[in-house]
């Protein structure tokens, strides 16, 4: 046997048989509960009204009977009692019947102090003793009660009968038929039930309308489905690796999952607060609030590159999703750099082959001096470039970046040089941060200067206390004044997007990195007619170390642990890579040419040649 609310069972003919039970839908359950509540309230209200109504009708009947009795208990009636014995035709009976007929009472009974009736609707009862105890009335007290007598159950009122001197000479008892009281009560019930039915109908209609609204809002789901969806939503929101931000119609945060908190740098306390107040003015807030429309919009928050999409909801709010593209953008930039380096190495391979062919020709022509001069000149140019960079830029990562960019610039026909006043110590707090800034600015400058007459890019790096000041100027077309702020906006670019990613992020990252340190990133007209980017990075350098205390490195002659230096190895480590002179090799035959031998290879030739061979 299935329980109430279970899945309908299958019938023998294959059709499903629906069994009665508690409904599963929210709409049905809410409607039934509201109807039950309305019905219960109506029944209770009707009962609470009827219970005092019956007592009130009884009290009204007894008070009416007492009022009639007090009216009948006059001194005239007391005087008539002294006029003779009880009689069915006497004045007391006539007056009592007149009053009974006028008031509609069931009976009006006048009795003497012995309890003998002087009046009664049934004349036969006159002269007989009353059926109920009259002692309280004869004692001078008024009595109201519901009691049964010879005429049945009635609402009674008894009053003492006093003569002109105030003495009690009897009592008057008036009764109102109880059936009339009950009839009044029963006659009031239909009207009361009509009012109750109207109230119940109004409550049922309101319950139905409310339930229909709930049905639309809950999509006619069951309570179990809603709880399951809530559990699944919580698991999904906090398990996916995409940020989800739900906003209401006023732009306040309604929901923020764990990934969105990480990407936006917010905490759980952000729920309920306006998004503009949390993020501040900027493209990220504009994209999430819908002021910037589109799909897969690129924005930068902190040092992260995000892809945002926004979908409005029926209640006027919206749900926005965020994807972290920081690593992908970094890999894309590394891919661009790698492709540039591959192109540069390919060009260097051809150039190196040409140089080797030239050197081979000089050697075959036995022009040894010219060959030595040619090698010295080629190696010296490369060595001079690297030494110039390392003399001015002491950080190895940044120096390596500039040397590599110089090679790429040379292959693109652009002269990349350091400004004469450049000097940057090896005290960078975050070298990768400055590498990102310099790399983005130099790449943009090379793109702008390439193909122009006398193409050149100048990089200036200097330290002012703990602040790094960077300036990159090019000989390109420059940036119009009206676009000098627009170029720092995420997604703005004049270049064609590559197949592996998007453009328009480099300058936005540069400005964000500068502003994160409290610095600035600006662009102006350069001295060569192109653009000049200036970036100021406060606190980018660590405090200089304290000066070391000088010590005498010369060992004491009497110190057995530090014998005097007697090694014959060269003090310059590059000398170990120099080729040995021909005269010191007894197995090598002397040259047959009469030309004088060329000068020895300059310092570092062997290791430079090895590096070039590896690059091939």
Protein Blocks (a to p, Z undefined) as FASTA:
>chain_A
ZZehiacdddfkopacddddddfbfklmmmmmmmmmmmmmmmmmmmmmmmmmmmmmmmmm
mmmmmmmmmmmmcfklmmmmmnoccdfkbmklmmmmmmmmmnopabdcdddfkopafbdf
blklgoiacfbdfklmmnopacddddddfkopcdddddddddfkopafbdcdddddfklm
mmmmmmmmmmmmmmmmmmmmmmmmmmmmmmmmmmmmnoopafklmmmmmmmmmmmmmmpc
cdcddddfkopafbdcfklmmmnopafklgopafklmnopajklmmmnopagcehiacde
hjaccdddddddfkopacdddddfklmmmmmmmmmmmmmmmmmmmmmmmmmmmmmmmmmm
mmmnopaklmmmmmmmmmmmmmmmmmmmmmmmmbfklmmmmmmmmmmmmmnopacdddfk
bccddfbfblmlmmmmmmmmmmmmmmmmgopahiacddddddehjaccdddddfbebjaf
klmmmmmpghiacbdcdfkbcehklmmmmmmmmmmnopacdddddfkopacdddddehkb
ccdddddddddfbdcfklmklccdfbfbdfblklmmpccdfklmmkbccdfbfbdcdddd
dehklmmmmmmmmmZZ
